[in-house]
């Protein structure tokens, strides 16, 4: 399945539009489904409601956990690339796909 020339040329605009639409999500308040809250605020509130932490401590803990998850993802990506080696990315098949 190949993209048309227009789709290929406008691929970044299309990707940015999808991401922005996902973050803004105008249908939530327009359809009265609920109100938009940030994930940071919601997770901190839930942690404080369950009695695990006070809200003032829950917010930095959520930020640290999110940073740790991002760090683990970056480490796994680098490890995966190193595990595959350069031979996987210098073959004729990869050069033809690009």
HURA-V681121 format. One record per residue. N is the residue number from 1. PSI is psi in degrees with one decimal (none if undefined). OMEGA is omega in whole degrees, -180 to 180 (none if undefined). Layout:
# HURA-V681121
n->{N | N}
psi->{PSI | PSI}
omega->{OMEGA | OMEGA}
This chain:
# HURA-V681121
n->{1 | 2 | 3 | 4 | 5 | 6 | 7 | 8 | 9 | 10 | 11 | 12 | 13 | 14 | 15 | 16 | 17 | 18 | 19 | 20 | 21 | 22 | 23 | 24 | 25 | 26 | 27 | 28 | 29 | 30 | 31 | 32 | 33 | 34 | 35 | 36 | 37 | 38 | 39 | 40 | 41 | 42 | 43 | 44 | 45 | 46 | 47 | 48 | 49 | 50 | 51 | 52 | 53 | 54 | 55 | 56 | 57 | 58 | 59 | 60 | 61 | 62 | 63 | 64 | 65 | 66 | 67 | 68 | 69 | 70 | 71 | 72 | 73 | 74 | 75 | 76 | 77 | 78 | 79 | 80 | 81 | 82 | 83 | 84 | 85 | 86 | 87 | 88 | 89 | 90 | 91 | 92 | 93 | 94 | 95 | 96 | 97 | 98}
psi->{112.8 | 149.5 | 149.9 | 169.8 | -38.6 | -43.7 | -40.9 | -40.2 | -36.0 | 21.6 | -38.2 | -38.8 | -42.0 | -44.4 | -42.4 | -41.3 | -41.1 | -44.0 | -45.5 | -42.9 | -38.0 | -38.4 | -38.0 | -42.9 | 66.0 | -17.3 | -16.9 | -50.9 | -28.5 | -37.3 | 6.6 | 39.1 | -33.0 | -162.0 | 152.2 | 129.7 | 151.6 | 152.5 | -36.2 | -47.5 | -43.4 | -46.0 | -38.9 | -41.8 | -42.9 | -39.5 | -36.6 | -32.6 | -33.9 | -11.5 | 9.1 | -47.0 | 157.7 | 156.7 | -38.7 | -27.4 | -28.1 | -34.9 | -50.9 | -31.9 | -42.1 | -40.2 | -43.7 | -40.3 | -41.1 | -40.0 | -39.0 | -41.5 | -41.8 | -39.4 | -43.8 | -41.3 | -41.7 | -40.6 | -43.4 | -36.5 | -43.9 | -43.4 | -43.0 | -40.5 | -40.6 | -36.2 | -40.0 | -35.3 | 170.6 | -19.7 | -29.5 | -24.4 | 3.9 | 9.9 | 162.8 | -34.5 | -42.7 | -36.7 | -35.5 | -32.1 | -28.1 | none}
omega->{-177 | 176 | 176 | -179 | 179 | 179 | 179 | -179 | -177 | -174 | 180 | 178 | 180 | 180 | 179 | 179 | 180 | -179 | 180 | 179 | 178 | 179 | -178 | 178 | -175 | -178 | -177 | -180 | -180 | 180 | 179 | 177 | -179 | 177 | -178 | 173 | 177 | 179 | 178 | -180 | -177 | 180 | 178 | 178 | 180 | 177 | 179 | 179 | 179 | 179 | 179 | -178 | 170 | -176 | -178 | 177 | -177 | -178 | 177 | 178 | 178 | 178 | 179 | 178 | 177 | 177 | 178 | 178 | 177 | 178 | 178 | 177 | 179 | 179 | 180 | 179 | 178 | 179 | 180 | 177 | 179 | -180 | 179 | 179 | -177 | -179 | -179 | -174 | 179 | -180 | 179 | -179 | 179 | -180 | 178 | -178 | -178 | none}
